Amino acid sequence: MGLDYGWEKFFTSLHYAVGSAAPPQKLLEGVVSGVYDLRRDSFPDDETWKRFEKLLNETTYLSATGNEGAIRATTSQMTDDEAGRCLREAFEIFSKITEACGAKAQRERTEGRLQ
């Protein structure tokens, strides 16, 4: 998968959230659903990975009932403030991934010029 894949998944999920008038709980559900399957190699460092794991734990700790999954079960019970805080954290994680992608691209350009 890799860093670029993590960037793509976060970008797509957050892009939807930014343009939607849905309540923050629904926006958060969409963002987390979009990035839920990411693995460690999609993050630039252990700190960012741990922040992501914490976000997942905060948004999936309730058991599903009926046809809903753990993400909906948890996010639907959050206050607007809680959901908003988690959305901001998702954006901060995306920012860290974006910075790492930019640094990687810069290294690749520099290495290409040196060869």
Sequence and secondary structure as in RCSB ss.txt:
>XXXX:A:sequence
MGLDYGWEKFFTSLHYAVGSAAPPQKLLEGVVSGVYDLRRDSFPDDETWKRFEKLLNETTYLSATGNEGAIRATT
SQMTDDEAGRCLREAFEIFSKITEACGAKAQRERTEGRLQ
>XXXX:A:secstr
  HHHHHHHHHHHHHHHHT  S HHHHHHHHHHHHTT  GGGSSSHHHHHHHHHHHHHHH S   TT  HHHHHH
TTS HHHHHHHHHHHHHHHHHHHHHHHHHHHHHHHHHHH 
